[in-house]
Amino acid sequence: MALRIVSMSLVMGAASFGAGLVPLSSSMTKSHLAKLSTLSTGLLIGAVLGVIIPEGVASTIAGDPEPESYTHKIASCVLLGFAFMFLVEEYISPHAQPPIPTEILNEVEDAHFDIALDELEREEGITLPGSHASTWQILRQAPSSSLQRAYPLSLGLTIHALVDGYALGVSSLETQSGTLSFIVFLAIIIHKAPTALALTSSLLATSLPPSECKRHLLFFSLATPVSAILSHILYTHTGDGNNLWVGTPLLFSGGTFLYVATVLKSPSEHSPSSTQETTSKTSRTLLLLLGMFFPFIISAVLGHGH
C-alpha cells in the first residue's frame, strides 16, 4: 500500500514538472491544451460523482454506528470541501486579483511597437529625441505590476495541488483494492498537465526569468506528492481501521474536486483565446462525456471488492 502511494506520487510529480517545462522549450497549440483541459474536467466530474463520493458514502455508513447521523455527516463533509476550495479561490487564487486594465495592456503593446520602430529608425540612421524615454518608462512599469501577480499565481495553484495530493492520499486508504486510488490518480494527473502548462506560460508572461519559472514549477510539482504521502501516513496511523476515518476524508476531497470540476476555471481558460474559441461544441461535448463516464466504467470493470 505504501509503495503504491509513493510510486503514484513520484510519477505524478515527475509528469507535472515535465509538462510544465514544455512552454520553456517549445509551444503547445491552444487547441490541444483546450481539449486536454476539457477532458480533465470530465474526468474530475466522473471521479467525484461516480467513484469518490459513492465510496465515501459507503465507508461512512459502514463505520458509523449511528444511522440517524448519516445524512448530516455526508452532507457536511462534502459542503466543507466545496467551501474550502471556494475560500481558496476567493482569497488566495490569482484569479481573485483584479485584472490588469485594458488600457495598460494596450500601452504595453504600443510600447513594444515603439521599440521595434525605434530600432528600425536607428538602423536607417533616423533619431527622434524623447521617444526612447517614454517607451522604456512604460515597459519598466508594466513588468513590476505583472511580477506582483506571479507569486499569488504560484501560491494559489500550489494550495490547489496540496488538496489534490490530499485526495490521492485518502483514496489510497481504501484497502479492498487499488481501483479507487488509481482512478483518482488518473483524474488528477490529466488535470495537472494543462495546469502545469498554464502555470509556466503565465509566469513567462510576467517576464519572470526561466530559472525562476522552474523554481515555481518545482514547488507546484512537489506539492501533490508530498501532500499525498503525508495524508496517507496521517490517516494510516490515526484511523485504527475505522471506515469512518476513510469515508469522511473521501467526502471532503470529493467536495473539493466537485468545486474544481464545476466552478473553478483552469488558468488556461483565462487566456484571451478561451476553450470555447479553440474547440468546437461537438468536441467539447464528446470529451466531457468521455471523461465523465470513463472513471465509472473503469470502476465497474475492475471493481472495488465490496
C-alpha positions as CSV (number, residue, x, y, z in Angstrom):
1,M,0.0,0.0,0.0
2,A,2.8,2.4,1.0
3,L,4.8,1.5,-2.1
4,R,1.8,2.2,-4.3
5,I,1.1,5.7,-3.0
6,V,4.8,6.6,-3.1
7,S,5.1,5.3,-6.7
8,M,2.0,7.2,-7.9
9,S,3.2,10.3,-6.1
10,L,6.6,10.2,-7.8
11,V,5.1,9.6,-11.2
12,M,2.7,12.5,-10.7
13,G,5.4,14.9,-9.6
14,A,7.7,14.0,-12.5
15,A,4.8,14.2,-15.0
16,S,3.7,17.6,-13.7
17,F,7.2,19.0,-13.8
18,G,7.8,17.6,-17.3
19,A,4.5,19.1,-18.6
20,G,5.4,22.5,-17.1
21,L,8.8,22.5,-18.9
22,V,7.1,22.3,-22.3
23,P,6.5,26.1,-22.6
24,L,10.1,26.8,-21.8
25,S,11.4,24.7,-24.7
26,S,8.6,24.6,-27.2
27,S,5.0,25.7,-27.7
28,M,1.8,23.6,-27.4
29,T,-1.1,24.6,-29.6
30,K,-4.1,26.2,-27.8
31,S,-6.4,23.7,-29.4
32,H,-4.6,20.7,-27.9
33,L,-4.4,22.5,-24.5
34,A,-8.1,23.3,-24.5
35,K,-9.0,19.7,-25.4
36,L,-6.8,18.3,-22.6
37,S,-8.4,20.7,-20.2
38,T,-11.9,19.7,-21.2
39,L,-11.1,16.0,-20.9
40,S,-9.6,16.6,-17.4
41,T,-12.8,18.4,-16.3
42,G,-14.9,15.5,-17.4
43,L,-12.6,13.0,-15.6
44,L,-12.8,15.1,-12.4
45,I,-16.6,15.1,-12.6
46,G,-16.7,11.4,-13.3
47,A,-14.3,10.6,-10.5
48,V,-16.2,12.7,-8.0
49,L,-19.8,11.7,-8.8
50,G,-19.1,8.1,-10.0
51,V,-16.4,7.0,-7.6
52,I,-15.1,9.2,-4.8
53,I,-18.4,10.4,-3.2
54,P,-20.2,7.0,-3.5
55,E,-17.1,5.3,-2.0
56,G,-17.1,7.9,0.8
57,V,-20.8,7.4,1.5
58,A,-20.3,3.6,1.6
59,S,-17.3,3.8,4.0
60,T,-19.1,6.4,6.2
61,I,-22.2,4.2,6.6
62,A,-20.1,1.1,7.3
63,G,-18.1,2.8,10.0
64,D,-20.9,4.9,11.6
65,P,-22.8,3.2,14.5
66,E,-25.5,5.9,14.4
67,P,-27.7,5.5,11.3
68,E,-29.6,8.7,12.0
69,S,-26.4,10.8,11.5
70,Y,-25.6,9.6,8.0
71,T,-27.2,12.4,6.2
72,H,-25.6,15.2,8.3
73,K,-22.1,13.7,8.2
74,I,-22.1,13.1,4.5
75,A,-23.6,16.5,3.6
76,S,-21.3,18.4,6.0
77,C,-18.1,16.8,4.7
78,V,-18.9,17.4,1.0
79,L,-20.0,21.0,1.8
80,L,-16.9,21.7,3.9
81,G,-14.7,20.5,1.0
82,F,-16.6,22.6,-1.5
83,A,-16.5,25.7,0.8
84,F,-12.8,25.2,1.4
85,M,-11.9,25.4,-2.3
86,F,-14.3,28.4,-2.6
87,L,-12.4,30.3,0.0
88,V,-9.0,29.4,-1.6
89,E,-10.3,30.7,-4.9
90,E,-11.7,33.9,-3.4
91,Y,-8.8,34.9,-1.3
92,I,-5.7,33.1,-2.4
93,S,-6.1,32.2,-6.1
94,P,-4.6,34.6,-8.6
95,H,-8.0,34.9,-10.3
96,A,-9.1,36.8,-7.2
97,Q,-6.6,39.5,-8.0
98,P,-8.0,42.5,-10.0
99,P,-7.1,42.1,-13.7
100,I,-4.7,44.5,-15.4
101,P,-6.7,47.2,-17.1
102,T,-7.1,47.0,-20.8
103,E,-5.6,50.5,-21.2
104,I,-2.3,49.4,-19.6
105,L,-2.1,46.3,-21.7
106,N,-2.7,48.4,-24.8
107,E,0.1,50.8,-23.7
108,V,2.5,47.9,-23.3
109,E,1.6,46.6,-26.8
110,D,2.2,50.1,-28.1
111,A,5.5,50.4,-26.3
112,H,6.7,47.1,-27.9
113,F,5.7,48.5,-31.3
114,D,7.5,51.8,-30.5
115,I,10.7,49.9,-29.6
116,A,10.6,47.9,-32.8
117,L,10.1,51.2,-34.7
118,D,12.9,52.8,-32.8
119,E,15.3,50.0,-33.7
120,L,14.3,50.3,-37.3
121,E,14.9,54.0,-37.2
122,R,18.3,53.6,-35.7
123,E,19.2,51.2,-38.4
124,E,18.1,53.7,-41.0
125,G,20.1,56.5,-39.2
126,I,16.9,58.3,-38.1
127,T,16.6,59.5,-34.5
128,L,13.7,61.0,-32.7
129,P,14.6,62.6,-29.4
130,G,12.5,61.8,-26.4
131,S,10.9,58.7,-27.8
132,H,13.0,56.2,-26.0
133,A,12.5,57.5,-22.5
134,S,8.7,57.3,-22.6
135,T,8.8,53.9,-24.3
136,W,11.1,52.3,-21.7
137,Q,9.3,54.0,-18.9
138,I,6.1,52.2,-19.8
139,L,7.9,48.9,-20.1
140,R,9.6,49.3,-16.7
141,Q,6.2,50.0,-15.1
142,A,4.3,47.1,-16.7
143,P,6.6,44.2,-15.6
144,S,6.5,45.4,-12.0
145,S,2.7,45.1,-11.8
146,S,2.8,41.8,-13.6
147,L,5.6,40.5,-11.4
148,Q,3.4,41.0,-8.4
149,R,0.9,38.5,-9.9
150,A,3.5,35.7,-10.3
151,Y,3.6,34.8,-6.6
152,P,-0.1,34.8,-5.9
153,L,-0.5,32.6,-9.1
154,S,2.1,30.1,-7.8
155,L,0.6,30.1,-4.2
156,G,-2.9,29.6,-5.4
157,L,-2.1,26.7,-7.7
158,T,0.3,25.1,-5.1
159,I,-2.5,25.1,-2.5
160,H,-4.8,23.6,-5.1
161,A,-2.1,20.9,-5.7
162,L,-1.9,20.2,-2.0
163,V,-5.6,19.5,-2.0
164,D,-5.1,17.2,-5.0
165,G,-2.5,15.3,-3.0
166,Y,-4.8,15.0,0.0
167,A,-7.5,13.4,-2.2
168,L,-4.9,10.9,-3.6
169,G,-3.6,10.1,-0.2
170,V,-7.0,9.4,1.4
171,S,-8.2,7.4,-1.7
172,S,-5.3,5.0,-1.1
173,L,-6.7,4.2,2.4
174,E,-9.4,2.1,0.7
175,T,-7.8,-1.3,1.3
176,Q,-10.2,-3.5,-0.7
177,S,-8.4,-2.8,-4.0
178,G,-6.3,-0.2,-5.7
179,T,-9.1,0.8,-8.1
180,L,-10.2,4.0,-6.2
181,S,-6.7,5.4,-5.9
182,F,-5.9,4.5,-9.5
183,I,-9.0,6.4,-10.7
184,V,-8.2,9.4,-8.6
185,F,-4.6,9.3,-9.7
186,L,-5.7,9.2,-13.4
187,A,-8.1,12.1,-12.9
188,I,-5.5,14.2,-11.1
189,I,-2.6,13.6,-13.4
190,I,-4.5,14.5,-16.5
191,H,-5.9,17.6,-14.7
192,K,-2.4,18.7,-13.6
193,A,-0.9,18.6,-17.1
194,P,-2.8,21.6,-18.5
195,T,-2.5,23.3,-15.1
196,A,1.3,23.0,-15.1
197,L,1.5,24.2,-18.7
198,A,-0.7,27.2,-17.9
199,L,1.4,28.0,-14.8
200,T,4.7,28.1,-16.7
201,S,3.1,30.1,-19.5
202,S,1.6,32.6,-17.1
203,L,4.9,33.0,-15.3
204,L,6.7,33.6,-18.5
205,A,4.1,36.2,-19.4
206,T,5.0,38.1,-16.2
207,S,8.6,38.5,-17.5
208,L,9.9,36.1,-14.9
209,P,13.3,34.5,-15.8
210,P,13.1,30.8,-16.9
211,S,15.2,29.8,-13.9
212,E,12.7,31.4,-11.6
213,C,9.8,29.8,-13.5
214,K,11.4,26.4,-13.0
215,R,11.7,27.1,-9.2
216,H,8.0,27.9,-9.0
217,L,7.2,24.9,-11.1
218,L,9.2,22.7,-8.8
219,F,7.3,23.8,-5.7
220,F,4.0,23.2,-7.6
221,S,5.1,19.8,-8.8
222,L,6.2,18.7,-5.3
223,A,3.1,19.8,-3.5
224,T,0.8,17.0,-4.6
225,P,3.3,14.1,-4.0
226,V,4.2,15.5,-0.5
227,S,0.6,16.1,0.4
228,A,-0.4,12.6,-0.8
229,I,2.2,10.8,1.2
230,L,1.7,12.9,4.4
231,S,-2.1,12.4,4.2
232,H,-1.7,8.7,3.8
233,I,0.7,8.4,6.7
234,L,-1.6,10.6,8.9
235,Y,-4.8,8.7,8.4
236,T,-3.0,5.3,8.4
237,H,-1.7,6.0,11.9
238,T,-4.8,7.7,13.3
239,G,-7.6,5.7,11.6
240,D,-7.4,2.5,13.6
241,G,-9.1,0.7,10.8
242,N,-12.3,2.6,11.2
243,N,-14.2,3.0,7.9
244,L,-15.4,6.4,9.1
245,W,-11.8,7.7,9.0
246,V,-11.7,6.7,5.4
247,G,-15.2,7.9,4.4
248,T,-15.1,11.4,5.8
249,P,-11.8,12.4,4.2
250,L,-13.0,11.0,0.9
251,L,-16.2,13.0,1.1
252,F,-14.2,16.2,1.9
253,S,-11.9,15.6,-1.0
254,G,-15.0,14.9,-3.1
255,G,-16.3,18.3,-2.3
256,T,-13.0,20.0,-3.3
257,F,-13.0,18.1,-6.6
258,L,-16.6,19.0,-7.2
259,Y,-15.8,22.7,-6.9
260,V,-12.7,22.4,-9.1
261,A,-14.7,20.5,-11.8
262,T,-17.8,22.6,-11.9
263,V,-16.9,26.1,-10.8
264,L,-13.2,26.7,-10.9
265,K,-11.6,27.6,-14.3
266,S,-8.2,26.4,-15.1
267,P,-5.5,29.1,-15.7
268,S,-5.5,28.2,-19.4
269,E,-9.2,29.2,-19.7
270,H,-8.4,32.8,-18.5
271,S,-6.3,33.5,-21.6
272,P,-7.7,35.6,-24.4
273,S,-8.5,32.6,-26.6
274,S,-10.8,30.6,-24.4
275,T,-11.7,26.9,-24.6
276,Q,-14.9,27.7,-26.4
277,E,-13.0,29.6,-29.2
278,T,-10.4,26.9,-29.8
279,T,-12.6,23.7,-29.8
280,S,-15.9,23.0,-31.4
281,K,-19.1,22.4,-29.4
282,T,-19.2,18.8,-30.5
283,S,-15.6,18.1,-29.5
284,R,-16.2,19.7,-26.0
285,T,-19.3,17.6,-25.5
286,L,-17.7,14.3,-26.6
287,L,-14.6,14.9,-24.5
288,L,-16.7,15.9,-21.4
289,L,-18.9,12.8,-21.7
290,L,-15.9,10.5,-22.3
291,G,-14.2,11.9,-19.2
292,M,-17.3,11.7,-17.1
293,F,-18.1,8.1,-17.8
294,F,-14.5,6.7,-18.0
295,P,-13.9,6.6,-14.2
296,F,-17.3,4.9,-13.6
297,I,-16.6,2.3,-16.4
298,I,-13.1,1.5,-15.0
299,S,-14.5,1.2,-11.5
300,A,-17.3,-1.2,-12.7
301,V,-14.9,-3.3,-14.7
302,L,-12.1,-3.5,-12.1
303,G,-14.5,-3.4,-9.1
304,H,-13.9,-2.2,-5.6
305,G,-14.1,-5.5,-4.0
306,H,-17.2,-4.8,-1.9
